[in-house]
Amino acid sequence: MADFTGQTILVTGASGGIGGATVRRLVADGAGVIASGREIDVLDKLADETGATPLAFDLTSEDEIRDALAGLALDGVVNCGGFGGEIATPQDTDIDIFDKVISINARGTLLVTKYVAPAMIAAGKGSIVNVSSQASLVALPGHISYGSSKAAVDNITRVSALELGPHGIRVNSVNPTVVMTEMSAFYWGRPEIEGPFLEAMPLGRWATEDEIAGPIAFLLSDDASMISGVSLPIDGGYTCR
C-alpha cells in the first residue's frame, strides 16, 4: 500500500461508489482527504466513517468550483465526479442530456484542474488522476454522450500532462469497466446486455469499486513517479480485443 501520510488529496464524486471507495482507500493509506460531491448528507456520513473533510460544490458551476478550491494546498486530486446520462443512439440522443454529460464529466474535470493547478505549480509537485471509462477507448452501443465525454477527459488528461509536467505535476486517467452498482444495473444488468458483454471480456466479470480505487491510489503515489499522460484500462481485458 502507498503511504500518503502528510498529504492532502481532493476526491470529487465522493458521494458515488467509486469515489467513496477511493476516499476510504486513501484514508487507509494515511492521506488527509477532502471529499467533494453534491449530496452533502452522503458526504457527512462518509466523513463520519472515515474522518475525511466534506466539501460540497457543483461541478457545473465555475464559480462554485473556484470558490471551493481557493486557498487549498493539495498534493493530489481525483476527478471522479460524473453523470451517466442516457442510453441512446446518435440519432435518438437528447442533446440537452448530451450537454449535461459533457458539462459534468469533461468541463467539470477541466475546471477542477484549472483551479487546483496554480497551487500545485507554486509547490512544484502534484498528481491528478481523472476517472474516465472504457467507453472512451472502444465504441459501446448507446454510449454516444458518455463515451464522448470520457474521450474528452482522456484528452484533457494528455494535454494537462504535457502542460503541467514541466512543473512537476503528473496527470493520468483510469478507464474502468462497469462496476455493477444500482445505477449501472438498469442497463448492464439486462441478460441480453450482460451476457454478451462478459463473454467478450477475458476475465469475464464486473469490476469492484475497490479494484478501481487501488490503481487510482497507485497513480497518485510516488511508485508512479515516472508515469504521466497515461489512460489505464481497468477493464478485465475488454479493450484488448
N, C-alpha and C positions, 0 to 999 in steps of 0.2 A: 504494500500500500504506500501511496505517496505521503509525504509529510508537508502539510501546509501550515504548520504552526507559525503564528505571527502574520499570516497573510489574510487579506480581506478579499472576498470573492462575491460578486453580484451574480445572482441567478434570476433571470426573468422567466415568466411562465411557471413560477414555483408552485402555483396552486394546481397545476396539472400533474399527471402521473410521472412522466419522465423528469420534469422539473423538481417535483418533490423528492423523488429518489436521488436526484443529483445533490440536492441540499443535504439529505441525510448522509450520503457518501462523503461529501466534502467536510461536513461537521465531524464525522467519524475520523477523517484524516487530519483533523486539527485546525481547519480553517475557521475564521470568523466569517459567517455567511450572511449576506443581505438577500433576503428572499422577496422577490418582487412579483406582483400579479395584480389582477383587478378584484379578485374575490377576497376581501380583507378578512372575512370570517375564517376562510380556509387558511390564509396566511397566519392568522393568530393561532390557530390550532397547531400548525407546523412549527411556529415559533415556540409554543409551549412544550412541544415534543422534543425539539432539537436545540433550542437556545438561539436559533437564527433570529436576525432582526428583520421584522416585516417592513416592507416599503411598497405602498400601492401607487401605481401610476398606469395611465392608459397608453398603450403602445401606438395608438393612432394620433396622439396629441404631442406635437413637438414641444409645446410649452410645458406640458406636464413632465416630459422626459428631461428637458433641460433643467427645470426647477428641481426635480427629484435628484438628479445626479450632480448638481452644482456642489462643489466642495468635497466630493468623495475622492479619497485616495484609494484606488483599487489595484490589487495585484493581478486579478483575473476577472473575467466576465464570461458568463454562459448565456448566450442569447437563445432561450428555449421557448419564449412566448410564441404562440401560433394559433392559427384558426384553420380548420379543415375545409370549410366552405361547403361545396356541393359535389355530388357525383353527376357529371353531365358531359355530353359531347361538345365539341366546339360549336356546333350549330344550335345546340339547345341551351348553352350556358346563359345564366342570368348575369349580365355584365355588372350589375351592382354588387353581386356576390363576388365576382372576379375582382372588382376594385377593392372590396373589403379584405379579401385574402391577400392581395398584393400589399395593401396598406399595413396590415398587421405583420405578415411574415417577412416581407422584403424591406419595405420602408421602415418598419419598426426596428429591424435589425440594423439597418444603416444609421438610423437616428441614435440608437444607443451607442453604436460605435463612434459616431460623430462626437458625442458628448462625454464619453469616457476617455477618448484618445488624448486630449490635451494634458491631463494629469499624468497619464502613462508616459507621454513624450517627455514631460518635465522630469519624471523619475528615471527615464532611460530604460524602462523594462515593463513587461506586462504580457499577459496571454489572454487571447479571446478565442472562445470556441462557439461556433454557430451550429445550432441543431437544424440540419437540413433534412433530406429524405432520400430514400431510394428512388422516389418519384422524380427526382431531378436528373437521375442517371440513366433511366430507361423509361420508355413510354408505357404508362399504365392506363387502361381504359377508364374513362370517366374522370380523369385527373387533370384536365386542362388548366384549371385555376390553381390547384395546389401544386402540381408539378412545375408550372411556370413560376410560381412564387419561390419555390425552393431552388430552381435553376438560377434565379436572380440572387438568392442567398449564397449559392456557391460562387457566383461571380463577384459578389461583394466580398466574400472571403479572399479570393485570389487577389483582387485589386488592393484590398486592405493590407494583405500580407506584403505586397510589393511596396506600397507607400509607407507602411509603418515599420517594416523590417529594419531600415537604417536607424531607427530609434530604439532598437532592442525589443520590439514588440512582435510577438508571434500571433498569427491568426489562422485558425483551421476550422474545418467543418466535420461533423459526423453525419452520416447518411443512413439512418436506421430503416429497417424493415418495419412491419406492423407490430406494435405492441397491442395485444388484444385487450383493450380497455372496453368499458361500456360504450364509449363513443365510437370506437372502431367496429364493434360487433355488428352494428346496424348494417354495415356493408360487407366487411371482411368475414363476418361470421356466417354469411349465407352459404349453404352447402355448395351451390353452383359456383361460388367465387372462391371459397376457402380450399376446396379440394384440388382444383387445377393449379391454384397458386402454390400450395405447399408441395405438390408433386413436382413443380418446376424448380423448387428450391433445394439445393443439395442437402442442407441439414434438415429440411422437412418439418420445421416447427416455427412458431411465432417467437419473437424475442420477449424477454422480460425487461421491465424497467431498469433493474439493476444491471443488466447486460448492456444497457446504453450508458448508464451513469459511470461505469468503470472506465470505458475508453475516453469519456469526457474528462474524468479526473486525470487519466494518463496524459492527455494532450495539454492539460493545464500545467502539468508538473515539470520539474527540471529533467525528468527522464526523457522528455520530448523536446529538449532544449535546441535541437537542430532540425525540428520539424515545423515547417510553416508553409501555408498555401495549399494544404492537402485537404481533399474531400475523402473521408474514410468511410467506406461502406461497412455497416454493421447489419448484415442482411442475410446471414446464413449461406452466402454464396450466390444469392439470386441474380445479382447483376453481372456475374462472371459468365453467364450463358452466352 
